[in-house]
Amino acid sequence: MFGDLMGMMGKLKEAQQKVEETKLRLDTVLIDEQSNDGLFKVTLTANRKIKSIHIDDALLEDKEQLEDYFVLVMNKAIERATQINEAELAAAAQDGMPNIPGMDMFK
């Protein structure tokens, strides 16, 4: 019984380590998003950190339009990054989970 518990604890620690490694790797996964006309572009990591923003000069003349572009494109990029982030972290956590009776909800 004690050996089983120690084995499970080791597996949980291994799962936690896999999740941490995945978080680090997600810093290198870049998501590019842009407006339909390409006037506003953003690149961010799968951990939702902004890497770069490009704003075409045409948008600088209309503050309201620029604000609209910013909100729309950033929300789309953050949504895509979040989907990738959650899927990758869930896969890493599930992959390392020990087989604990009654813990089928993680599968």
C-alpha positions as CSV (number, residue, x, y, z in Angstrom):
1,M,0.0,0.0,0.0
2,F,2.7,2.5,1.0
3,G,4.7,1.6,-2.2
4,D,1.6,2.3,-4.3
5,L,1.2,5.7,-2.6
6,M,4.8,6.6,-3.2
7,G,4.5,5.5,-6.8
8,M,1.4,7.7,-7.2
9,M,3.2,10.7,-5.6
10,G,6.1,10.2,-8.0
11,K,3.6,10.1,-10.9
12,L,1.9,13.3,-9.7
13,K,5.3,15.1,-9.5
14,E,6.1,13.8,-13.0
15,A,2.8,15.2,-14.3
16,Q,3.5,18.5,-12.6
17,Q,6.9,18.6,-14.2
18,K,5.4,17.9,-17.7
19,V,2.9,20.8,-17.2
20,E,5.8,23.1,-16.3
21,E,7.8,22.0,-19.3
22,T,4.8,22.6,-21.5
23,K,4.3,26.1,-20.1
24,L,7.9,26.9,-21.0
25,R,7.5,25.5,-24.5
26,L,4.3,27.5,-25.0
27,D,6.4,30.7,-24.7
28,T,8.0,29.6,-28.0
29,V,4.7,28.9,-29.8
30,L,3.7,32.1,-31.7
31,I,0.2,33.0,-32.9
32,D,-0.2,35.6,-35.6
33,E,-3.5,37.3,-36.0
34,Q,-4.5,40.2,-38.3
35,S,-7.5,42.3,-39.4
36,N,-9.2,41.2,-42.6
37,D,-7.5,44.0,-44.6
38,G,-4.1,43.3,-43.0
39,L,-3.8,46.9,-41.6
40,F,-3.5,45.7,-38.0
41,K,-1.3,42.6,-37.0
42,V,-0.3,41.1,-33.7
43,T,1.9,38.2,-32.7
44,L,1.7,36.7,-29.2
45,T,2.8,33.5,-27.5
46,A,0.5,30.6,-26.6
47,N,1.0,31.9,-23.0
48,R,-0.7,35.1,-24.1
49,K,2.3,37.4,-24.0
50,I,2.4,40.0,-26.8
51,K,5.5,39.8,-28.9
52,S,4.8,42.4,-31.6
53,I,2.1,44.7,-33.0
54,H,2.1,46.3,-36.5
55,I,-0.3,49.2,-37.2
56,D,-0.5,50.5,-40.8
57,D,-0.1,54.2,-41.1
58,A,-3.7,54.4,-42.6
59,L,-5.1,53.5,-39.2
60,L,-3.2,56.4,-37.5
61,E,-5.6,58.9,-39.0
62,D,-8.7,57.5,-37.3
63,K,-8.4,56.9,-33.6
64,E,-11.8,55.2,-33.3
65,Q,-11.1,52.8,-36.1
66,L,-7.7,51.9,-34.6
67,E,-9.3,51.2,-31.3
68,D,-11.9,49.0,-32.9
69,Y,-9.2,47.1,-34.8
70,F,-7.1,46.7,-31.7
71,V,-10.0,45.2,-29.6
72,L,-11.1,42.8,-32.4
73,V,-7.7,41.5,-33.4
74,M,-6.4,41.2,-29.8
75,N,-9.5,39.3,-28.7
76,K,-9.2,36.9,-31.6
77,A,-5.5,36.4,-30.9
78,I,-6.0,35.9,-27.2
79,E,-8.9,33.4,-27.9
80,R,-6.7,31.3,-30.2
81,A,-3.7,31.4,-27.8
82,T,-6.0,30.3,-24.9
83,Q,-7.4,27.4,-26.9
84,I,-3.9,26.2,-27.7
85,N,-2.6,26.8,-24.2
86,E,-5.5,24.9,-22.5
87,A,-5.3,22.0,-24.9
88,E,-1.6,21.6,-24.5
89,L,-1.7,21.9,-20.7
90,A,-4.6,19.4,-20.4
91,A,-2.7,16.9,-22.6
92,A,0.4,17.3,-20.5
93,A,-1.5,16.9,-17.2
94,Q,-3.5,13.9,-18.5
95,D,-0.4,12.2,-19.9
96,G,1.3,12.2,-16.6
97,M,-1.6,11.3,-14.3
98,P,-1.3,8.1,-12.3
99,N,-4.1,5.5,-12.6
100,I,-6.0,6.4,-9.4
101,P,-9.3,4.6,-8.8
102,G,-12.2,7.0,-9.0
103,M,-10.1,9.6,-10.8
104,D,-11.5,8.8,-14.3
105,M,-12.7,12.4,-14.7
106,F,-9.2,13.3,-16.0
107,K,-9.3,10.9,-18.9
